[in-house]
Amino acid sequence: MLKRFRRFLIRTLIAITVIVALVLLLAPTLATHYVEDHFAEWVPGAQIQIDNLDVAYFSGEVVLENVQLSREGIAITDLGLLEINVGLWSLLSGHAVVEEVRINGFTTRAAQSSDGQFMAGGYLATPSDSSDTAPEPSPAAEGDAAPAIQSIRVDRLVLQNIKTSWKQPEPALEAHAALGELVLDELLITLPASADDGLSLAHRGLAINDLQVTATTEQGESQLAMASLAQPELSVQLNPKAALPFIRTAGVELAGLTLNHQGALDQLSATLSSLRVGGFDSEQGLDTEVDADLRVEALSTQRAGAPLALSTQPQLTLDATLKGELANPTVKADVRLKEVAFHAVGIERELMSFASLAVSGIDWDGQSLTVDQTQLKDWQALPSGDQAEAGELSLSAFKSLRIDGLALPELSSLSVASIELDSLQGDIRLNQKRQLESVDAVSDYFAQNNEKADQTHRDDEPLDKASSAASEPDAFGIRIDRFALVGDNRIHFLDNGVKPAYERDIRIESLEVGAIDTQRPEQKTPVALKANTGEYSKIDLNGEYQVFAQAPSGFVKGKMTSVELVPLSPYSLQATGYYIRTGQLSSDIDVSLDRANLGGKVTVRMHNIKLEPGDEEAMARMKQRLSMPLDTALGLIRNDDGDVELDIPLEGNINSPEFGIGKVVRSVTTKALTKASVAYLKYAFQPYGAMIAVGSWLGDKATAVRLDPLTYEAGQTDLTEPHKDYLEKVVTLLSDKKGLRVKLCGVSSAQEKAQLEAATAEQGGASSVAKETLVQMATKRAESVRRYLIEEKSIGADQVYQCQSQFDAEREAKPSAVFLEI
């Protein structure tokens, strides 16, 4: 009996074992079929297909292969392989241990429909009504047990070939992301036991390889790719009572990050070849280093203003150290930028470029910024396209710009110890409209874009001016202790607005500008300049000026020597009507400024200057301003060596709306030249010079310099001895000044008419004398003077000429006369 029972028991156990084994073996298959059959009930409209499901019950290993989730025959989610190895016995202690999770070949799609429904991984749901209120969680009763799972540890997580996508209709967006590989080692998550406890997370290693993201919108397509990212160690603790989390990391290393964007209005292409961030501990404060190497291949935009683009491949290198607190770090850094060039989008024109920018000694403490040195090398602005072949210069170029000691204390002001510009080169070319040729097309293009931007602003809601004004910060102060030009500085100037075109090189040997301070308007800034406009032409100026004062004071003193005047002949022709055949200029400058009022003078010496008539209309305008021809005025004050020395006093208030330096120079030069000419005549005609004056006669609007007239008795036409004595002065003047011309104007007066009519009446003749008779007498007087000077005194006929004689009915108190005008 016992033997039978044993035999039955053994058979029963074997059967049970076989049944359990069969159940365990068939369970994955049965589970697979069950899931496939009933999945549509769980997720309406969706189907799932599973090729293989393996479970190792004692080791805790689950393998899921080739899972596909679809809807209406369209694949939504694909899973190539899922391997999970869970330590089952660890669950009994409340600490879940996942020895390994491996996912390979996972693809999912998510979308939003036009009616607001979301679909993710095959699951379709309508967003909940915003009016629904989620039930408040009931407070945990005192003494409640801690969660069953207190921590989760994943010894190794491997994700490979992960792909996801997202699509939405409004605003239109379609995005795709692909991850080549993610490996995470020893991830530990400690769950909070109560509301007062925090969540902690730590891992011993993270590596991400081959990440790609693409997003397409109506504006264009953007692509982000990353070759690798490594984080050796990380610890994070989130405490509800702490203002900031605790973070400790061994650092991050990133390589091969690229970003590309192509749109109708924008373009960006950049590569971050390497980024390294050193480790830090937030409890002990920041003490880490940052190194970055960024290269931008292209950058352009046409939004809100003029389009700009980077046309070359700039490279940015960053070395930084972060110290202090996590919320308010201190940053020390060096930045280097190489090979940068901007061009205007839409017109093939480079705007500016530079070879390198190095910023060293950057120090930021959260409130103030200091920079030890900034160096910009090989700058060019608006270079010529055929510059290399034709040897042309850019609008501006320099070898290097060095800025030392830059400081921004509390970001409220800017101070610079020194700015030094080495070897400034410029090419200033004016077209026939006196506009810069190099910026003409660019400025037109920018103006069109700015006009569009202004129109956009006008269409927008107007700003509240009162609130804007109230929110304006205090004035930002700028102080520069020194600015200097050093090296070989040359400005090439070409003006096609005059004929013939004027072309000249200006070399600046040195320029020193002292301290300027926007917050100290009373401070005078010293300036010293040495330059030349040719091999022998020198300019040496120095002075002081209150740059930011409303009513500035200051002075400038210096000299200009051996400046050739012949190259300036096109400007002389335009302004005066005369060409300059020969001449050289030197000047002494002593000009003061007292509370915006000009004072002092400029002494001009023109050596061997000779003029030649060129433009009759311009000559006439100049003659009216001077009251005599320009060559005559210069001829009067020219010394025996053919030189002209002229003191030009400067006056006027520079704050006056009518003030303009060009207008002032023309006005004071004309006055000085007229005054000097008249002074010479008064000296030459002593004792007759007291009657020399400037004015007009007989309604003539043109003014002239008049010499002492020759007066005549009624009916007299011949020269008297007093007349001849006076004319000796004229003879001497005309003999000394061969370029001088004298106009003889005979005038008969109403007084002479009255005297002749009275004398005729006494003799019993007709009592009326015709005006034509008086005019003929005036003409004979002028002819007799001209004949005397030419025939008896050998004065050249081209130096003496007559004007039309006139009868002056309004000058009854004056005798008839012959007026001499220059």
C-alpha positions in Angstrom: 0.0 0.0 0.0 2.7 2.4 0.9 4.6 1.5 -2.2 1.6 2.3 -4.3 1.1 5.6 -2.6 4.8 6.5 -3.2 4.4 5.5 -6.8 1.3 7.7 -7.1 2.9 10.6 -5.4 5.9 10.4 -7.6 3.8 10.2 -10.7 1.6 13.1 -9.5 4.7 15.3 -8.8 6.1 14.4 -12.2 2.8 15.3 -13.8 2.5 18.5 -11.9 6.1 19.3 -12.8 5.5 18.6 -16.4 2.3 20.6 -16.4 4.1 23.6 -14.6 7.0 23.3 -17.0 4.6 23.2 -19.9 2.7 26.2 -18.5 5.9 28.1 -18.0 7.1 27.1 -21.4 3.9 28.0 -23.1 3.1 31.0 -20.9 5.1 33.5 -23.1 3.4 32.1 -26.3 0.0 32.2 -24.7 0.7 35.7 -23.3 1.8 36.8 -26.7 -1.4 35.5 -28.4 -3.5 36.9 -25.6 -2.0 40.4 -25.9 -2.2 40.3 -29.7 -5.9 39.2 -29.6 -7.1 41.7 -26.9 -4.8 44.7 -27.6 -7.4 46.3 -29.8 -9.8 46.3 -26.8 -7.2 48.1 -24.7 -6.1 50.6 -27.4 -9.1 51.0 -29.8 -8.1 50.9 -33.5 -4.6 49.7 -32.8 -2.9 46.3 -33.5 0.2 44.7 -32.0 2.4 42.0 -33.4 5.1 40.2 -31.2 7.5 37.8 -32.8 9.1 36.4 -29.6 8.8 36.7 -25.9 11.2 34.8 -23.6 11.1 34.8 -19.8 13.8 33.3 -17.5 11.7 32.9 -14.3 14.5 32.2 -11.9 17.1 34.7 -13.3 14.5 37.4 -13.8 15.4 37.9 -17.5 12.8 39.0 -20.0 13.5 39.2 -23.8 11.0 40.8 -26.1 11.8 40.7 -29.9 10.3 42.4 -33.0 7.3 44.1 -31.6 5.2 46.2 -34.0 2.3 48.5 -33.1 0.2 49.7 -36.0 -3.0 51.5 -36.8 -5.0 50.9 -40.0 -2.0 49.1 -41.5 0.4 51.9 -40.8 3.3 51.2 -38.4 3.3 53.5 -35.3 5.9 51.9 -33.0 8.5 49.3 -33.7 10.7 47.6 -31.1 13.5 45.4 -32.3 14.8 44.0 -29.0 14.1 44.6 -25.3 16.1 42.7 -22.7 15.5 43.2 -19.0 17.3 41.4 -16.2 15.7 42.0 -12.8 17.0 40.7 -9.5 13.7 39.2 -8.2 15.0 38.6 -4.7 15.9 42.3 -4.3 12.3 43.2 -4.6 11.6 41.5 -1.3 13.9 44.0 0.5 12.3 47.1 -1.1 15.3 47.8 -3.3 14.7 47.1 -6.9 17.8 46.0 -8.8 17.8 45.9 -12.6 21.0 44.3 -13.7 20.6 45.3 -17.3 18.1 47.0 -19.6 18.9 46.8 -23.3 16.7 48.3 -26.0 17.7 48.0 -29.7 15.8 49.3 -32.7 13.0 51.2 -31.1 10.9 53.5 -33.4 7.8 55.4 -32.4 5.6 58.2 -33.8 3.5 60.8 -32.1 1.2 63.4 -33.6 -1.5 65.9 -32.9 -4.6 66.0 -35.1 -6.4 69.2 -36.2 -9.1 68.6 -33.6 -6.6 68.6 -30.8 -6.3 64.8 -30.2 -2.9 63.4 -29.4 -1.5 60.0 -30.5 1.6 58.6 -29.1 2.8 55.1 -29.6 -0.6 54.0 -30.8 -2.5 55.4 -27.9 -5.2 58.0 -28.8 -6.6 60.3 -26.2 -8.5 63.6 -26.1 -7.0 66.2 -23.8 -9.0 66.5 -20.6 -11.4 69.4 -20.1 -9.6 72.3 -18.4 -12.6 72.7 -16.2 -12.1 69.2 -14.6 -10.3 69.4 -11.4 -8.0 66.6 -10.4 -8.8 65.2 -7.0 -6.5 66.4 -4.2 -4.4 63.6 -2.8 -5.5 62.6 0.6 -2.9 63.4 3.3 -1.0 60.4 4.4 -2.1 59.2 7.8 0.5 59.4 10.5 2.4 56.2 10.8 1.7 55.1 7.2 4.1 52.6 5.9 6.9 53.7 3.6 6.6 52.9 -0.1 7.2 49.2 -1.0 10.1 50.2 -3.3 12.6 52.6 -1.6 15.2 52.6 -4.4 15.8 51.6 -7.9 19.2 50.6 -9.2 20.0 50.0 -12.8 23.4 48.5 -13.2 23.5 49.1 -17.0 21.1 50.7 -19.4 21.8 50.5 -23.1 19.7 52.2 -25.8 20.6 51.6 -29.4 19.0 52.8 -32.7 16.2 54.8 -31.1 14.0 56.8 -33.4 11.0 59.0 -32.7 8.9 61.6 -34.6 6.3 64.3 -33.9 3.9 66.0 -36.2 1.3 68.7 -35.6 -0.8 70.9 -38.0 -0.9 74.3 -36.2 1.7 75.7 -36.1 3.0 73.3 -38.7 5.8 71.3 -37.3 7.4 67.9 -38.2 10.3 66.7 -36.1 12.4 63.6 -36.1 15.0 62.4 -33.6 17.5 59.5 -33.9 19.8 58.2 -31.2 22.6 55.9 -32.2 23.5 54.7 -28.7 23.1 55.6 -25.0 24.9 53.7 -22.3 24.3 54.5 -18.6 26.1 52.6 -15.9 25.1 52.2 -12.2 22.1 54.5 -12.1 20.7 54.7 -8.6 17.3 56.4 -7.8 16.4 56.8 -4.2 12.7 57.5 -3.8 11.4 59.9 -1.1 10.0 58.2 2.0 7.9 61.2 2.9 7.0 64.8 1.7 10.0 66.1 3.7 12.5 63.8 2.0 14.0 64.4 -1.4 14.7 62.4 -4.5 18.3 61.5 -5.2 19.8 60.3 -8.4 23.4 59.2 -9.2 25.2 57.3 -11.9 28.7 56.2 -12.5 28.9 56.8 -16.2 26.9 58.1 -19.2 27.8 58.0 -22.8 25.6 59.2 -25.7 26.7 58.6 -29.3 25.3 59.7 -32.7 22.3 61.9 -31.8 20.4 63.5 -34.7 17.3 65.8 -34.5 15.5 67.3 -37.5 12.7 69.8 -37.3 10.7 71.2 -40.3 8.5 74.2 -40.1 7.0 76.8 -42.6 10.2 78.9 -42.0 12.6 76.1 -43.0 14.4 73.1 -41.8 16.7 72.7 -38.8 19.1 69.9 -38.1 21.1 69.1 -34.9 23.6 66.3 -34.7 26.0 65.3 -31.9 28.8 62.8 -32.3 29.3 62.0 -28.6 28.7 63.2 -25.0 30.3 61.6 -22.0 29.6 62.3 -18.3 31.8 60.0 -16.1 29.9 60.6 -12.8 26.9 62.5 -11.5 25.1 62.9 -8.2 21.9 65.0 -7.8 19.8 65.5 -4.7 16.4 67.3 -4.8 15.3 68.5 -1.4 11.9 70.3 -1.2 13.3 72.5 1.6 16.5 73.5 -0.2 16.5 76.5 -2.6 18.9 74.8 -5.0 19.7 71.1 -5.6 22.9 69.5 -4.6 24.9 68.6 -7.7 28.2 66.8 -7.9 29.7 65.8 -11.3 32.9 64.6 -12.6 32.5 66.8 -15.7 31.0 66.6 -19.2 32.8 66.1 -22.5 30.9 66.8 -25.8 32.3 66.3 -29.3 31.0 66.9 -32.8 27.9 69.0 -32.2 26.6 70.5 -35.5 23.6 72.7 -36.1 22.2 73.6 -39.5 19.2 75.7 -40.4 18.0 76.5 -43.8 15.0 78.9 -44.2 13.6 81.6 -46.5 14.9 84.3 -44.2 17.6 82.7 -42.0 20.6 80.5 -42.4 22.8 79.0 -39.7 25.5 76.4 -39.9 27.8 75.8 -36.9 30.0 73.1 -35.5 31.0 72.7 -31.8 33.9 70.4 -32.3 34.6 70.0 -28.6 33.3 71.1 -25.2 34.7 70.1 -21.9 33.3 71.1 -18.5 35.3 70.1 -15.5 33.8 68.6 -12.4 32.3 70.5 -9.5 30.5 70.1 -6.2 27.7 72.6 -5.4 28.2 72.1 -1.6 31.8 73.1 -1.8 31.2 75.8 -4.4 32.2 76.0 -8.1 35.7 75.2 -9.1 35.7 74.0 -12.7 37.0 74.7 -16.1 35.2 75.1 -19.4 36.9 74.6 -22.8 35.0 75.0 -26.1 35.9 75.1 -29.8 33.1 76.4 -32.0 33.1 77.0 -35.8 30.4 78.8 -37.7 30.2 78.1 -41.4 27.3 80.4 -42.2 25.0 82.8 -40.4 22.4 85.1 -42.0 19.1 86.7 -41.2 16.7 89.2 -42.8 14.6 89.8 -39.7 14.0 93.3 -38.2 16.6 95.2 -40.2 19.4 94.8 -42.7 20.4 91.2 -43.6 23.9 90.1 -42.6 25.7 86.9 -43.0 29.0 85.2 -42.0 30.6 84.3 -45.3 33.6 82.4 -44.0 34.2 79.8 -41.3 34.8 81.6 -38.0 36.2 79.5 -35.1 35.5 80.3 -31.5 37.8 78.9 -28.7 36.7 79.3 -25.1 38.8 78.6 -22.0 37.0 79.4 -18.8 37.1 78.7 -15.0 34.0 78.9 -12.9 34.3 79.4 -9.1 32.1 80.4 -6.2 28.5 79.6 -5.6 26.3 77.7 -8.1 23.7 80.5 -8.2 26.3 83.3 -8.5 29.5 82.0 -10.0 32.7 83.8 -10.6 33.9 83.4 -14.2 37.5 83.7 -15.5 37.8 83.1 -19.2 39.8 83.6 -22.4 38.1 83.8 -25.8 39.6 83.5 -29.2 37.7 84.0 -32.5 39.3 83.3 -35.9 38.5 84.0 -39.5 35.3 86.0 -39.4 33.7 87.8 -42.4 30.3 89.4 -42.8 28.5 90.1 -46.1 25.1 91.5 -47.0 22.6 89.0 -48.1 21.1 89.8 -51.5 24.1 91.7 -52.8 27.4 90.1 -53.3 29.4 92.5 -51.2 31.6 91.7 -48.2 31.0 94.2 -45.4 33.8 93.4 -43.0 36.2 90.7 -41.9 39.0 90.1 -39.4 41.6 87.4 -39.0 41.3 86.9 -35.2 39.9 88.3 -32.0 41.5 87.4 -28.7 39.9 88.4 -25.4 42.1 87.4 -22.4 41.7 87.9 -18.7 37.9 88.0 -18.6 36.8 88.2 -14.9 33.1 88.2 -14.0 32.0 88.1 -10.4 28.3 88.3 -11.0 28.2 92.1 -10.7 31.3 93.5 -12.4 33.2 92.5 -15.5 36.9 93.2 -16.2 39.0 92.2 -19.3 42.8 92.4 -19.2 43.3 92.7 -23.0 41.4 92.5 -26.3 43.2 92.2 -29.6 41.6 92.4 -33.0 43.9 91.7 -35.9 43.7 92.2 -39.7 40.4 94.1 -39.9 38.9 95.1 -43.2 35.7 97.0 -43.9 34.1 97.0 -47.3 37.2 95.7 -49.2 37.4 96.1 -52.9 36.7 93.0 -55.0 39.9 93.4 -57.1 41.9 94.7 -54.2 44.7 92.2 -54.5 45.2 92.8 -58.2 44.8 96.5 -58.3 46.5 97.3 -55.0 43.4 99.1 -53.7 42.6 99.6 -50.1 39.4 98.9 -48.1 37.2 101.6 -46.8 39.0 100.9 -43.5 41.6 98.4 -42.5 44.1 98.1 -39.8 46.8 95.6 -38.6 45.7 95.4 -35.0 43.5 97.0 -32.4 44.5 96.6 -28.8 42.3 97.4 -25.8 43.9 97.2 -22.4 42.2 97.4 -19.0 38.5 97.3 -19.8 36.2 97.4 -16.8 32.4 97.4 -16.4 31.9 97.9 -12.6 28.4 96.8 -11.7 27.6 97.2 -15.5 26.9 100.9 -14.8 29.9 102.4 -16.6 32.7 101.5 -18.9 36.3 102.4 -18.4 39.3 101.6 -20.7 42.9 102.2 -19.8 44.2 102.3 -23.4 43.1 101.8 -27.0 45.9 101.5 -29.6 45.3 101.2 -33.3 48.2 100.0 -35.4 48.6 100.8 -39.1 45.2 102.2 -40.1 44.6 102.1 -43.8 41.7 103.7 -45.5 40.3 104.3 -49.0 37.8 107.1 -49.1 36.3 107.5 -52.6 33.6 110.0 -53.4 31.5 109.8 -56.5 30.2 112.7 -58.5 27.4 113.2 -55.9 30.0 113.4 -53.2 28.9 110.0 -51.8 31.1 107.3 -50.6 31.5 104.9 -53.6 32.3 101.9 -51.3 29.1 102.2 -49.2 26.7 103.5 -51.9 25.1 100.2 -52.9 25.2 98.9 -49.3 23.6 102.0 -47.8 20.8 101.9 -50.3 20.2 98.2 -49.5 20.2 98.9 -45.8 17.9 101.9 -46.2 15.3 99.7 -48.1 15.4 97.1 -45.3 15.2 99.8 -42.6 12.2 101.4 -44.3 10.4 98.0 -44.2 11.3 97.6 -40.6 10.0 101.2 -39.8 6.8 100.4 -41.6 6.4 97.3 -39.4 6.9 99.4 -36.3 4.4 102.0 -37.6 1.8 99.3 -38.1 2.3 98.0 -34.5 0.6 99.4 -31.4 2.4 102.6 -30.3 4.6 102.4 -27.2 3.7 104.1 -24.0 6.2 106.9 -24.1 5.7 108.0 -20.6 6.3 104.5 -19.2 9.3 104.1 -21.5 10.9 107.3 -20.3 10.2 106.4 -16.7 12.0 103.0 -17.1 15.1 104.5 -18.7 18.2 103.7 -16.6 20.7 106.2 -15.3 23.2 107.6 -17.8 25.9 105.0 -18.7 29.4 106.5 -18.2 32.3 105.9 -20.6 35.9 106.7 -19.8 38.9 106.1 -22.1 42.2 107.1 -20.6 44.2 107.0 -23.8 43.7 106.5 -27.6 46.7 106.3 -30.0 47.4 105.6 -33.7 50.7 104.0 -34.2 52.6 102.4 -37.1 52.0 103.2 -40.7 48.7 105.0 -41.0 47.6 106.1 -44.4 44.3 107.4 -45.8 43.8 107.4 -49.6 41.3 110.1 -50.7 39.7 110.3 -54.1 37.0 112.9 -54.9 35.3 112.5 -58.2 32.9 115.4 -57.3 35.4 117.9 -58.7 37.0 118.1 -62.1 39.7 117.0 -62.5 39.3 114.5 -59.7 41.3 115.2 -56.6 43.5 112.3 -55.3 45.8 112.4 -52.3 47.4 110.2 -49.7 47.3 111.4 -46.1 49.8 109.8 -43.8 49.2 110.0 -40.0 52.5 109.6 -38.3 51.0 109.7 -34.8 47.8 110.6 -33.1 47.5 110.7 -29.3 44.2 111.4 -27.5 44.1 111.8 -23.8 41.5 110.9 -21.2 37.8 111.4 -22.1 35.0 110.9 -19.7 31.3 111.2 -20.4 30.5 111.8 -16.8 33.1 114.7 -16.5 32.1 117.2 -19.1 34.4 119.8 -17.6 37.5 117.6 -18.3 39.7 118.8 -21.2 41.0 116.1 -23.5 44.5 116.6 -24.9 45.0 115.8 -28.5 48.3 115.7 -30.5 48.5 115.0 -34.3 51.4 114.6 -36.6 50.6 114.0 -40.3 51.7 114.8 -43.9 50.0 115.0 -47.2 53.2 114.5 -49.3 56.9 114.0 -48.9 57.4 117.5 -47.6 54.0 118.7 -46.4 53.7 118.5 -42.6 50.9 119.0 -40.2 51.6 119.3 -36.5 48.8 120.1 -34.2 48.1 119.9 -30.4 45.4 121.1 -28.2 42.8 120.5 -25.5 39.0 120.2 -25.8 36.0 119.6 -23.5 34.5 116.9 -25.6 31.2 116.5 -23.7 30.6 120.0 -22.4 27.4 121.8 -23.7 29.5 125.0 -24.0 33.0 123.6 -24.5 36.3 125.4 -24.0 39.7 124.5 -25.4 42.4 125.4 -27.8 44.4 124.1 -30.8 47.8 125.3 -31.8 50.2 124.1 -34.5 51.6 124.5 -37.9 51.0 123.3 -41.5 54.1 123.6 -43.7 54.8 123.2 -47.4 51.3 122.2 -48.4 51.2 122.1 -52.3 48.3 124.1 -53.6 48.3 123.0 -57.2 46.6 119.6 -56.4 43.8 121.7 -54.7 43.1 123.6 -57.9 39.8 121.7 -58.6 38.4 123.0 -55.3 39.7 126.5 -56.0 38.0 126.5 -59.4 34.7 125.4 -57.8 34.9 127.9 -55.0 36.5 131.0 -56.7 36.5 130.3 -60.4 40.3 130.4 -60.6 42.8 127.6 -61.2 46.0 127.5 -59.1 48.9 127.5 -61.5 51.6 127.5 -58.8 51.7 127.9 -55.0 52.5 126.5 -51.7 50.8 127.1 -48.3 52.1 127.3 -44.7 50.1 128.4 -41.7 50.3 129.0 -38.0 47.2 128.0 -36.1 46.3 129.5 -32.7 42.6 129.1 -32.1 40.8 129.2 -28.8 37.4 128.2 -27.7 35.8 129.9 -24.6 32.4 128.4 -23.7 31.6 127.6 -27.3 32.9 131.0 -28.6 35.7 130.9 -31.2 38.7 133.1 -30.8 42.2 133.5 -32.0 43.5 133.4 -35.6 45.0 131.4 -38.4 48.0 133.0 -40.1 48.2 131.8 -43.7 51.3 132.3 -45.9 50.9 131.5 -49.6 54.2 131.3 -51.4 54.5 132.2 -55.1 50.8 131.7 -55.7 49.5 132.4 -59.2 45.9 132.1 -60.4 44.4 131.6 -63.8 40.8 132.4 -64.7 38.6 129.4 -65.3 34.9 129.8 -64.5 33.4 133.2 -65.2 30.3 132.7 -63.1 32.3 131.6 -60.0 34.7 134.5 -60.5 31.8 136.9 -60.6 30.4 135.5 -57.3 33.8 135.7 -55.7 34.3 139.3 -57.0 31.0 140.3 -55.4 32.0 138.8 -52.0 35.5 140.4 -52.2 34.4 143.7 -53.8 37.2 143.0 -56.3 38.6 140.1 -58.4 40.4 137.5 -56.3 43.6 137.8 -58.3 43.5 141.6 -57.8 43.1 141.2 -54.0 46.0 138.7 -53.8 48.0 140.9 -56.1 47.6 143.9 -53.7 48.9 142.1 -50.6 51.6 140.0 -52.4 55.1 141.1 -51.3 58.2 141.5 -53.4 58.9 137.7 -53.3 55.4 137.0 -54.6 54.2 135.7 -51.3 50.9 136.5 -49.5 50.5 136.5 -45.8 47.0 136.8 -44.3 45.8 136.8 -40.7 42.4 135.2 -40.5 40.6 135.9 -37.2 38.0 133.2 -36.2 34.8 134.1 -34.4 31.4 132.7 -33.8 29.5 130.4 -31.5 29.7 126.8 -32.4 26.4 126.0 -30.7 24.6 128.4 -33.0 22.2 126.7 -35.5 23.8 128.8 -38.3 27.3 127.7 -37.4 29.2 125.6 -39.9 32.9 125.4 -40.1 32.9 125.6 -43.9 30.7 128.7 -43.8 32.9 130.3 -41.1 36.1 129.7 -43.0 34.7 131.2 -46.2 33.3 134.2 -44.4 36.3 135.1 -42.3 38.7 134.4 -45.2 36.8 136.8 -47.4 36.6 139.5 -44.8 40.3 139.1 -44.0 41.3 139.2 -47.6 39.1 142.3 -48.3 40.4 144.0 -45.1 44.0 143.3 -46.0 43.6 144.6 -49.5 41.9 147.9 -48.4 44.5 148.4 -45.7 47.3 148.1 -48.3 45.5 150.6 -50.6 45.1 153.1 -47.8 48.7 152.8 -47.0 49.8 153.1 -50.6 47.6 156.2 -51.3 48.6 158.3 -48.3 47.6 161.1 -47.8 44.6 160.2 -50.0 43.9 156.8 -48.6 41.4 158.0 -46.0 38.8 158.1 -48.8 39.3 154.5 -49.9 36.1 152.5 -49.1 34.1 149.5 -50.2 30.6 150.1 -51.6 28.4 150.4 -54.7 27.5 153.3 -56.9 24.4 154.4 -58.8 22.2 151.5 -57.8 24.8 148.9 -58.8 24.4 145.8 -56.5 28.0 144.8 -57.0 30.4 146.3 -54.5 33.8 147.5 -55.4 36.9 149.1 -53.8 36.9 152.8 -54.7 39.9 155.0 -54.6 39.8 158.7 -53.9 37.9 160.2 -56.9 39.2 163.0 -59.2 36.7 165.9 -58.7 36.1 168.5 -61.4 34.7 172.0 -61.6 31.6 172.6 -63.6 32.3 172.2 -67.4 36.0 171.2 -66.7 37.3 168.1 -68.6 41.1 168.4 -68.6 43.5 167.2 -65.9 44.8 169.7 -63.5 48.1 169.6 -61.6 46.5 168.3 -58.4 44.9 165.6 -60.5 48.3 164.6 -61.9 49.9 164.6 -58.4 47.2 162.2 -57.2 47.6 160.0 -60.3 51.3 159.5 -59.5 50.1 157.3 -56.6 48.0 155.3 -59.1 51.0 155.1 -61.5 53.2 153.7 -58.7 50.6 151.2 -57.7 50.0 149.9 -61.2 53.7 149.7 -61.9 54.3 147.7 -58.8 51.3 145.4 -59.2 51.3 144.4 -62.8 48.2 142.2 -62.3 46.2 145.2 -60.9 43.4 146.7 -63.1 41.7 150.1 -62.5 38.2 151.0 -63.8 37.5 154.6 -64.6 33.9 155.7 -64.2 33.0 159.3 -65.2 29.9 160.7 -63.3 28.3 164.1 -63.8 26.2 165.4 -61.0 23.0 167.5 -60.6 25.2 170.1 -58.9 27.2 170.6 -62.1 24.0 170.8 -64.2 22.7 173.6 -61.9 26.0 175.6 -62.1 26.2 175.4 -65.9 22.5 176.4 -66.3 23.1 179.4 -64.0 26.2 180.5 -65.9 24.4 180.2 -69.3 21.4 182.2 -68.0 23.8 185.1 -66.9 25.2 185.3 -70.4 21.7 185.4 -71.9 21.7 181.9 -73.3 19.4 178.9 -72.9 18.8 178.1 -69.3 18.6 174.3 -69.8 21.6 171.9 -70.2 20.8 168.5 -71.6 21.7 165.4 -69.6 23.4 163.9 -72.7 25.8 166.8 -72.7 26.7 166.2 -69.1 27.3 162.5 -69.8 29.5 163.3 -72.7 31.6 165.6 -70.5 31.9 162.8 -67.9 33.2 160.4 -70.7 35.8 163.0 -71.8 37.1 163.2 -68.3 37.5 159.5 -68.0 39.2 159.3 -71.4 41.6 162.0 -70.5 42.7 160.1 -67.3 43.1 156.9 -69.3 45.1 158.6 -72.0 47.4 160.3 -69.5 48.2 156.9 -67.7 48.8 155.0 -70.9 50.5 157.6 -73.2 52.4 159.7 -70.7 53.0 157.2 -67.8 53.4 154.0 -69.9 50.9 152.0 -68.0 49.7 149.0 -69.9 46.4 149.4 -71.7 45.1 146.2 -70.2 45.5 147.7 -66.7 43.2 150.7 -67.3 39.6 150.5 -68.7 36.5 152.6 -68.7 33.0 152.0 -67.6 29.8 153.6 -69.0 29.5 157.2 -67.8 26.4 158.2 -65.9 24.4 161.2 -64.7 23.7 161.2 -61.0 20.6 163.2 -60.3 20.5 162.3 -56.6 23.9 163.5 -55.6 23.3 167.3 -55.7 25.7 168.0 -52.8 28.7 166.4 -54.6 30.7 167.7 -57.6 31.2 165.7 -60.8 34.1 163.2 -60.7 36.0 160.4 -62.2 35.8 157.4 -59.9 38.6 154.9 -59.8 37.5 151.3 -58.9 39.6 148.2 -58.4 
